[in-house]
Amino acid sequence: MVLFLTATACQQTFTPKPRGYFEIPLPKKEYKVFDEPGYPYTFEYPAYGKIVKDTVFFDAKPENPYWINLEFPDFNSKIYLSYKTIGGANSIEQLVNDAFRLTYKHTYKAEFINERSIETPNNVFGLFYDVGGNAASAKQFFATDSTRHFLRGALYFYAAPNADSLAPVIRFLQEDMEHLAGTLKWR
């Protein structure tokens, strides 16, 4: 009798749980216009994002007052937007090379980097970078009119870069970055 109780008492029903990630609720796509006086550009950005003036650049003051960040508190992420005027030390070749260099710094973690052209009727040209894998910045772009204006954007998350778990949010915010670049206008 004791043997029977011992043999049956330790049996448990085990149910394996599938691997998965938490579902991330994504808001409805709605856009607002960034059209602040004095800024050399205007664009549409998502209503669930918040524009914040960039006040610190690696513990120093930003190069100019037109650097802003588009923050997404619900996704613990941010798109850094840095603007430069073309001319002098900021030649178009130098700015494009810098954008290329900053994107390709991620090659040690990236599985791939794809480039896509940006060209809009608003005299905006540039490249959009898709950085695959567990890179720190999965989406980047630069946009210019090639004579006066240069804007660079980079998406970062304040979390460990895990391409699988971040994929739905990265795709969602990629649409917003593409919309921003597509509605960008120079002043």
Secondary structure, DSSP 4 states (H G I P E B T S, - for coil): -HHHHHHHHT----------------PPP-EEEE--TT-SEEEEEETTSEEEE---BTTB--SSTT-EEEEEGGGTEEEEEEEEE-BTTB-HHHHHHHHHHHHHGGGGTEEEEEEEEEEETTTEEEEEEEEEES-S-SEEEEEE-SSSEEEEEEEEESS---HHHHHHHHHHHHHHHHHHHHH-EE-
